[in-house]
Amino acid sequence: MPKLVDHEERRAHIIDALLRTAADTGLHAVTMRSVAIEAGVSVRLVQYYFDTKEQLLLAAMTRLAVRMGERVRDRVRTAGPSPAPRDIVEAVLLEAVPTDEESRTFHLVHTEYAVLSVTDPALAGQSFLAAPNEMEDFLAGLLTDARQAGDTDPRLDARQEAVVLMAASAGLGLSVLLGQRTADDATAVLHYHLGRLFPGSQASDGRGTTAM
């Protein structure tokens, strides 16, 4: 009896091969052939699932976004059954710091994709902007809740602060990739700013407790 093919598993296998290749050589150097070699399959099979390199890149970005969302949720769960707004904001921002191979790959590929999309019409479009815009809305909502609960300055502009937080976290993530500062240094900067934003709260130590 012929073996049943799990097409989703094959797609994921090919996407993961692209991500490994991009992390090693840079997204600009990735080709359908290099992905096929890394995945141990034929170029024809890669093209069976992805007609173009652009389709493969978009699928990779979607897979990365889903996985990083899962990592954020894992961080939030360590804060306990009823996390405060600060805990959730902190979980989101700390995922902007490349602290392991998976998060490094995410930020490296995401940054390269953003740069390529500026000059490549096939990669540009509103779909790339959707995730950052949604995250900005999410942070603005959390900050609004925190302001209403009295956890932040009552004059705080939640939308503007969300923009600042997104920009700061992205910049810190890039500085770690470039070797300008360590992941610990970037994390300390985020904790410093969150301490000013939420003066009555304490930083989480990543295990669901607060650091004294």
Backbone bond lengths (Angstrom), bond angles and torsions (degrees), N, CA, C in turn:
res aa  C-N    CA-C-N  psi(-1)  N-CA   C-N-CA  omega(-1)  CA-C   N-CA-C  phi
1 M - - - 1.471 - - 1.532 108.80 -
2 P 1.338 118.04 127.71 1.471 120.46 -178.33 1.525 111.46 -63.38
3 K 1.330 114.33 145.05 1.457 120.26 -179.40 1.523 110.51 -72.71
4 L 1.327 115.96 132.99 1.460 120.66 178.24 1.524 109.79 -72.82
5 V 1.335 115.20 137.38 1.459 120.68 -178.43 1.523 109.52 -94.76
6 D 1.319 115.96 127.62 1.466 121.50 174.27 1.525 106.95 -90.99
7 H 1.329 115.86 99.36 1.452 120.50 -173.63 1.538 112.07 -66.89
8 E 1.318 116.96 -36.64 1.460 119.09 178.41 1.522 111.28 -65.45
9 E 1.327 115.77 -37.22 1.465 119.85 178.03 1.526 110.33 -66.18
10 R 1.319 116.38 -39.55 1.462 119.85 178.19 1.526 111.38 -66.19
11 R 1.321 116.22 -42.83 1.463 120.05 177.84 1.530 110.06 -59.29
12 A 1.317 115.60 -45.89 1.473 120.20 -179.81 1.526 110.78 -62.81
13 H 1.330 116.72 -38.60 1.470 121.62 179.68 1.526 110.29 -62.37
14 I 1.319 116.49 -41.93 1.462 121.36 -179.93 1.530 110.51 -69.38
15 I 1.320 116.58 -42.27 1.469 120.39 178.81 1.522 110.83 -62.31
16 D 1.326 116.49 -43.37 1.466 119.98 179.16 1.528 110.67 -62.91
17 A 1.336 116.91 -35.04 1.462 120.47 176.77 1.523 110.56 -64.02
18 L 1.330 116.58 -40.30 1.467 119.84 176.10 1.524 110.89 -61.05
19 L 1.306 116.51 -44.85 1.469 120.12 -178.09 1.521 111.70 -63.36
20 R 1.317 117.11 -40.10 1.467 119.76 178.15 1.532 110.49 -65.39
21 T 1.332 115.70 -41.71 1.458 120.19 179.57 1.520 110.73 -64.68
22 A 1.328 116.48 -43.92 1.462 121.28 -179.77 1.518 111.01 -63.43
23 A 1.321 116.76 -38.48 1.471 120.37 179.80 1.523 111.22 -66.49
24 D 1.335 117.14 -28.86 1.469 121.27 -178.19 1.523 112.90 -87.41
25 T 1.339 116.82 -42.26 1.466 120.00 -170.64 1.520 113.97 -116.10
26 G 1.340 117.66 -10.27 1.452 120.65 -175.92 1.517 111.00 97.58
27 L 1.299 116.32 143.72 1.460 121.18 -176.10 1.524 111.76 -63.03
28 H 1.315 116.70 -34.38 1.462 120.51 -178.51 1.523 112.36 -62.65
29 A 1.332 117.26 -26.14 1.460 121.16 -176.45 1.531 112.87 -92.20
30 V 1.315 117.65 -3.86 1.463 121.14 -177.23 1.528 110.41 -73.54
31 T 1.322 115.84 134.11 1.456 121.95 174.08 1.528 108.87 -128.25
32 M 1.319 116.05 165.91 1.464 119.55 177.30 1.534 109.62 -60.53
33 R 1.326 116.53 -36.25 1.465 120.50 -179.94 1.531 111.12 -67.69
34 S 1.334 117.19 -43.73 1.471 119.23 -179.19 1.525 110.85 -65.33
35 V 1.319 116.78 -34.97 1.462 120.29 176.73 1.528 110.23 -67.19
36 A 1.331 116.47 -42.36 1.462 120.72 179.46 1.526 110.97 -61.42
37 I 1.330 116.44 -42.44 1.474 120.37 179.30 1.522 110.33 -63.13
38 E 1.340 116.66 -45.06 1.465 120.67 179.79 1.524 111.42 -63.83
39 A 1.328 116.63 -36.83 1.469 121.04 -178.44 1.521 112.32 -81.19
40 G 1.350 117.13 -14.66 1.457 120.33 -178.68 1.513 112.88 74.06
41 V 1.328 116.43 31.36 1.461 121.34 179.55 1.526 109.09 -130.35
42 S 1.312 117.00 176.32 1.456 121.15 179.71 1.526 110.71 -82.69
43 V 1.332 116.18 155.67 1.460 120.62 175.09 1.527 109.71 -59.90
44 R 1.333 116.04 -37.08 1.461 120.25 180.00 1.530 111.28 -60.04
45 L 1.337 116.79 -37.76 1.466 119.29 179.53 1.525 110.57 -68.42
46 V 1.323 117.07 -40.87 1.464 119.84 176.51 1.516 109.84 -58.87
47 Q 1.336 116.75 -43.65 1.460 121.17 -179.04 1.523 112.24 -70.81
48 Y 1.324 117.17 -21.72 1.463 120.51 176.17 1.534 110.38 -64.99
49 Y 1.324 115.62 -38.39 1.462 120.40 -178.76 1.528 112.73 -91.06
50 F 1.319 116.15 -28.23 1.472 120.19 -178.27 1.522 108.62 -135.30
51 D 1.321 116.55 111.35 1.470 120.55 -175.88 1.519 112.47 -62.55
52 T 1.308 116.01 -35.10 1.465 120.41 -176.45 1.528 110.33 -134.68
53 K 1.317 114.83 164.15 1.461 120.41 175.63 1.521 109.77 -62.38
54 E 1.338 117.04 -36.78 1.458 120.84 -179.82 1.521 111.67 -61.45
55 Q 1.339 116.84 -40.89 1.464 120.30 177.27 1.522 110.49 -62.69
56 L 1.317 116.23 -40.29 1.465 120.51 179.62 1.527 110.71 -65.75
57 L 1.330 116.94 -40.62 1.462 120.44 179.16 1.528 111.21 -65.24
58 L 1.328 116.75 -41.86 1.465 120.17 178.52 1.524 111.12 -63.46
59 A 1.325 116.47 -40.29 1.467 120.47 178.39 1.523 110.32 -64.66
60 A 1.333 116.36 -37.81 1.457 120.33 178.82 1.519 111.13 -65.83
61 M 1.330 117.01 -41.73 1.456 120.09 179.26 1.527 110.93 -64.06
62 T 1.331 116.10 -39.23 1.467 120.13 178.15 1.522 110.76 -63.92
63 R 1.327 116.38 -42.93 1.470 120.51 179.40 1.528 110.77 -64.02
64 L 1.325 116.63 -41.00 1.459 120.15 178.22 1.523 111.36 -62.63
65 A 1.336 116.08 -43.99 1.470 120.30 -178.35 1.529 110.75 -61.81
66 V 1.328 116.46 -41.63 1.465 120.72 179.26 1.524 110.28 -63.14
67 R 1.327 115.92 -45.88 1.465 119.69 -177.99 1.527 111.65 -65.35
68 M 1.319 117.47 -41.65 1.455 119.26 -179.71 1.532 110.68 -68.64
69 G 1.326 117.15 -31.87 1.461 120.17 173.69 1.523 110.91 -61.57
70 E 1.325 115.98 -39.60 1.466 120.35 177.58 1.523 110.76 -64.67
71 R 1.331 116.51 -38.27 1.464 119.92 179.32 1.525 111.33 -66.01
72 V 1.331 116.83 -38.67 1.464 120.49 176.59 1.526 110.05 -61.86
73 R 1.329 116.23 -45.53 1.474 119.87 -179.81 1.527 110.66 -62.69
74 D 1.328 116.92 -37.01 1.471 119.89 177.16 1.529 110.56 -62.62
75 R 1.319 116.70 -40.77 1.465 120.84 178.49 1.531 110.61 -63.93
76 V 1.325 115.47 -43.17 1.470 119.52 -179.08 1.521 110.49 -62.33
77 R 1.329 116.78 -39.32 1.465 119.75 -178.56 1.528 111.85 -62.54
78 T 1.341 117.36 -29.04 1.465 118.86 179.81 1.520 111.72 -69.53
79 A 1.342 117.21 -15.30 1.465 120.64 -179.76 1.526 111.88 -81.84
80 G 1.328 117.94 -4.05 1.454 120.38 177.99 1.517 112.75 108.38
81 P 1.337 117.04 178.94 1.471 121.09 -175.19 1.523 114.07 -70.17
82 S 1.309 118.48 -23.00 1.470 121.13 -179.06 1.529 109.71 -131.16
83 P 1.320 117.10 74.03 1.471 119.65 -176.60 1.528 111.96 -66.96
84 A 1.310 115.81 141.97 1.467 121.59 177.03 1.522 109.01 -77.61
85 P 1.341 117.30 161.66 1.468 119.73 178.10 1.521 112.93 -52.11
86 R 1.353 116.56 -40.74 1.466 118.18 179.59 1.519 111.20 -59.87
87 D 1.338 117.56 -41.81 1.458 120.88 -178.83 1.529 110.92 -58.38
88 I 1.331 115.38 -41.58 1.463 119.60 -177.45 1.522 110.16 -72.30
89 V 1.328 116.86 -42.93 1.470 120.34 177.39 1.521 109.84 -59.31
90 E 1.319 116.30 -44.28 1.460 120.86 -179.79 1.518 111.33 -61.93
91 A 1.330 117.11 -41.16 1.463 120.81 179.55 1.520 111.14 -61.11
92 V 1.328 116.17 -41.58 1.462 120.80 179.30 1.523 110.60 -64.70
93 L 1.313 116.68 -47.52 1.460 120.75 -174.76 1.531 112.34 -69.20
94 L 1.326 116.98 -36.67 1.462 119.07 -178.08 1.525 112.26 -67.57
95 E 1.337 117.02 -23.24 1.458 118.86 175.92 1.523 111.57 -72.25
96 A 1.334 117.26 -9.06 1.462 120.79 174.78 1.521 111.62 -81.89
97 V 1.318 116.80 -5.09 1.468 121.29 -179.41 1.536 108.83 -101.99
98 P 1.323 118.07 116.08 1.468 120.45 179.30 1.532 110.87 -68.87
99 T 1.317 115.72 100.10 1.459 120.01 -175.87 1.530 112.93 -107.33
100 D 1.337 117.34 -11.82 1.460 120.76 178.51 1.525 108.03 -148.83
101 E 1.327 116.18 179.55 1.464 120.26 -174.17 1.527 111.98 -62.73
102 E 1.324 116.75 -39.48 1.473 119.48 -178.50 1.522 111.61 -65.98
103 S 1.336 116.93 -47.37 1.457 119.02 -179.20 1.529 110.87 -69.93
104 R 1.330 118.11 -32.24 1.465 120.39 175.73 1.528 109.98 -62.81
105 T 1.329 116.38 -44.74 1.466 119.87 178.85 1.512 110.88 -61.18
106 F 1.327 116.60 -42.91 1.461 120.15 179.95 1.523 110.96 -57.95
107 H 1.310 116.66 -51.09 1.457 119.84 -174.56 1.523 112.07 -71.72
108 L 1.316 117.01 -35.05 1.455 120.16 177.43 1.525 110.92 -64.82
109 V 1.332 116.56 -49.87 1.465 120.31 -178.25 1.526 110.99 -68.15
110 H 1.324 116.70 -40.23 1.459 120.66 179.90 1.535 110.43 -61.88
111 T 1.329 116.68 -43.84 1.460 120.61 -179.34 1.530 110.95 -65.97
112 E 1.336 116.54 -43.68 1.461 119.53 179.33 1.529 111.37 -65.08
113 Y 1.327 116.31 -38.93 1.457 119.80 179.10 1.530 109.96 -62.98
114 A 1.313 116.62 -42.29 1.463 120.56 179.81 1.518 110.99 -60.13
115 V 1.342 116.32 -43.14 1.462 120.34 179.95 1.530 110.89 -66.12
116 L 1.328 116.89 -44.85 1.455 120.49 179.99 1.524 112.25 -63.29
117 S 1.329 116.51 -35.49 1.467 120.22 -177.24 1.525 112.73 -67.60
118 V 1.338 116.57 -18.63 1.463 120.44 179.12 1.521 110.94 -67.02
119 T 1.338 116.53 -35.12 1.460 120.63 -175.60 1.528 114.16 -112.21
120 D 1.329 117.75 -8.29 1.473 121.34 -179.17 1.523 109.32 -110.77
121 P 1.340 118.30 106.56 1.468 121.42 -178.14 1.527 112.83 -58.65
122 A 1.335 117.07 -28.77 1.466 120.02 -178.62 1.519 111.94 -68.72
123 L 1.336 117.04 -22.58 1.462 120.87 -179.01 1.520 112.31 -100.44
124 A 1.324 116.33 -18.76 1.464 120.09 -177.50 1.520 110.72 -76.21
125 G 1.325 116.19 164.43 1.461 120.16 177.63 1.501 112.44 141.71
126 Q 1.309 115.23 170.48 1.458 121.39 -176.29 1.515 112.51 -69.04
127 S 1.338 118.26 -23.82 1.466 119.80 -177.76 1.522 111.35 -61.81
128 F 1.351 117.30 -33.97 1.453 119.99 -179.92 1.519 110.95 -70.57
129 L 1.334 117.19 -31.06 1.456 120.80 -177.69 1.526 112.67 -82.86
130 A 1.327 116.81 -14.29 1.461 120.40 -173.20 1.521 112.25 -60.05
131 A 1.341 117.62 -48.60 1.466 120.31 -175.81 1.533 112.36 -63.13
132 P 1.347 119.23 -48.93 1.467 118.39 177.28 1.521 113.09 -60.40
133 N 1.318 117.03 -38.85 1.469 119.92 179.29 1.526 111.20 -65.27
134 E 1.323 115.79 -40.89 1.466 119.71 178.12 1.524 110.83 -64.93
135 M 1.339 116.68 -39.88 1.459 119.88 179.10 1.523 110.59 -66.37
136 E 1.337 116.75 -38.37 1.465 120.47 177.73 1.529 110.45 -62.19
137 D 1.334 115.90 -43.64 1.468 120.12 177.10 1.523 111.04 -61.32
138 F 1.328 115.66 -41.29 1.465 121.24 -178.81 1.522 110.69 -62.96
139 L 1.336 116.75 -46.40 1.462 120.64 179.31 1.523 111.38 -64.85
140 A 1.325 116.57 -40.49 1.465 119.88 178.55 1.522 110.71 -61.01
141 G 1.329 116.81 -39.01 1.459 120.44 177.92 1.516 111.98 -65.22
142 L 1.333 116.93 -42.30 1.467 120.85 178.26 1.523 111.31 -63.46
143 L 1.310 116.22 -41.89 1.462 120.13 -179.70 1.524 111.37 -68.22
144 T 1.323 116.92 -34.08 1.463 120.54 175.69 1.526 110.09 -64.06
145 D 1.343 115.77 -43.75 1.468 120.08 178.11 1.527 110.66 -61.82
146 A 1.343 115.60 -42.48 1.470 119.67 -179.39 1.522 111.05 -65.05
147 R 1.321 117.63 -38.78 1.472 121.13 178.62 1.519 110.55 -65.26
148 Q 1.321 116.80 -42.60 1.460 120.55 179.92 1.524 111.68 -67.10
149 A 1.341 115.91 -28.17 1.468 119.81 179.04 1.525 111.93 -84.93
150 G 1.326 116.97 -2.42 1.462 120.50 179.78 1.514 114.42 81.41
151 D 1.359 117.45 15.46 1.463 120.64 -178.19 1.523 112.97 -85.63
152 T 1.329 117.15 -12.07 1.458 121.20 -179.72 1.528 108.87 -132.20
153 D 1.314 115.93 176.06 1.457 121.74 176.30 1.536 109.06 -59.94
154 P 1.324 118.95 128.43 1.468 120.95 -178.56 1.526 112.90 -62.49
155 R 1.331 117.41 -17.00 1.465 120.59 178.77 1.528 112.27 -89.42
156 L 1.312 117.07 -0.22 1.454 120.80 -176.30 1.523 111.81 -60.49
157 D 1.325 117.01 132.75 1.463 123.02 173.53 1.529 106.78 -92.21
158 A 1.321 116.60 104.31 1.461 121.30 -172.74 1.523 112.28 -60.43
159 R 1.306 117.30 -41.35 1.463 120.49 -178.64 1.530 111.40 -65.53
160 Q 1.333 115.60 -48.17 1.466 118.80 -178.82 1.523 111.06 -64.10
161 E 1.328 116.97 -39.41 1.466 119.85 179.74 1.523 110.36 -66.95
162 A 1.328 117.62 -35.54 1.468 120.47 177.38 1.525 110.53 -62.55
163 V 1.329 116.26 -40.58 1.469 120.62 177.25 1.532 110.21 -62.04
164 V 1.327 116.24 -44.66 1.467 120.83 179.40 1.528 110.89 -61.80
165 L 1.315 117.25 -44.29 1.460 120.96 -179.43 1.525 111.49 -63.05
166 M 1.332 116.90 -42.64 1.463 120.49 178.89 1.526 110.58 -62.08
167 A 1.345 115.67 -44.39 1.459 119.64 -179.04 1.533 111.13 -66.27
168 A 1.324 116.36 -41.70 1.463 120.61 -179.20 1.527 111.03 -65.25
169 S 1.326 117.20 -43.88 1.463 119.64 -177.88 1.521 110.75 -66.88
170 A 1.345 117.39 -39.84 1.458 120.14 178.31 1.526 110.77 -64.85
171 G 1.330 116.62 -42.64 1.454 120.38 179.34 1.516 112.61 -64.70
172 L 1.312 117.28 -39.63 1.454 120.94 178.54 1.523 111.08 -67.13
173 G 1.338 115.98 -40.29 1.460 119.36 177.62 1.513 111.36 -60.35
174 L 1.340 116.29 -43.13 1.460 120.40 179.01 1.526 111.13 -65.65
175 S 1.325 117.10 -37.89 1.467 119.73 -179.76 1.523 111.34 -64.41
176 V 1.334 117.01 -31.83 1.465 120.24 176.39 1.523 110.06 -70.79
177 L 1.342 116.96 -42.83 1.463 120.63 178.37 1.525 110.96 -59.18
178 L 1.332 115.91 -38.31 1.464 120.84 -177.69 1.524 113.07 -80.80
179 G 1.330 117.12 -8.38 1.453 120.36 -179.75 1.518 113.60 81.76
180 Q 1.329 116.54 12.76 1.461 120.06 178.67 1.519 111.33 -67.82
181 R 1.338 115.89 -37.26 1.462 120.47 177.19 1.520 108.46 -146.01
182 T 1.310 116.18 164.19 1.462 120.58 179.18 1.528 110.19 -83.33
183 A 1.323 115.29 166.22 1.467 120.13 177.08 1.523 110.32 -61.99
184 D 1.338 116.99 -37.63 1.467 120.36 178.47 1.531 110.92 -64.00
185 D 1.325 116.58 -40.43 1.462 119.90 178.68 1.527 111.03 -63.92
186 A 1.335 116.30 -42.82 1.461 120.40 179.93 1.521 110.92 -64.97
187 T 1.326 115.90 -39.56 1.466 120.48 178.24 1.528 110.49 -63.57
188 A 1.327 116.15 -39.85 1.467 120.42 179.23 1.525 111.01 -63.44
189 V 1.331 116.86 -37.59 1.465 120.33 178.00 1.527 110.41 -64.28
190 L 1.336 116.57 -44.05 1.463 120.02 178.92 1.525 111.05 -62.34
191 H 1.324 117.22 -43.30 1.461 120.38 178.77 1.534 111.03 -63.34
192 Y 1.324 115.76 -37.55 1.461 119.93 178.31 1.527 110.36 -61.49
193 H 1.329 116.53 -46.86 1.455 119.17 -178.34 1.533 111.55 -68.36
194 L 1.321 116.77 -39.48 1.464 119.59 178.91 1.531 110.63 -65.91
195 G 1.321 116.77 -32.01 1.454 119.97 176.35 1.522 111.73 -63.52
196 R 1.330 116.81 -35.82 1.463 120.64 177.08 1.525 110.96 -74.68
197 L 1.326 115.70 -33.88 1.459 120.20 -177.99 1.525 111.44 -74.86
198 F 1.330 115.58 -37.61 1.473 121.89 179.38 1.532 107.55 -120.12
199 P 1.305 119.06 76.39 1.469 121.86 -172.67 1.522 114.88 -62.26
200 G 1.311 118.26 -22.39 1.455 119.60 -177.68 1.510 114.42 -94.34
201 S 1.335 117.60 2.88 1.463 120.36 -176.18 1.512 110.60 -112.11
202 Q 1.323 115.18 171.07 1.458 121.77 179.53 1.506 109.24 -121.97
203 A 1.315 115.74 155.38 1.459 120.39 179.88 1.524 111.23 -73.34
204 S 1.322 115.76 141.94 1.448 120.42 175.28 1.518 108.83 -77.00
205 D 1.337 116.84 148.84 1.465 119.50 177.05 1.498 111.33 -93.50
206 G 1.367 117.12 9.09 1.455 121.11 177.47 1.521 113.20 89.02
207 R 1.326 117.88 -0.17 1.472 119.98 179.89 1.530 111.28 -121.32
208 G 1.346 114.53 17.04 1.447 116.75 176.87 1.518 113.18 90.67
209 T 1.341 116.76 3.71 1.455 120.80 178.19 1.513 108.39 -120.68
210 T 1.309 116.53 169.05 1.462 119.41 -179.71 1.506 110.57 -101.80
211 A 1.346 113.45 145.66 1.464 119.22 179.64 1.512 109.22 -83.99
212 M 1.303 117.31 132.30 1.449 123.18 -177.89 1.529 108.66 -90.60
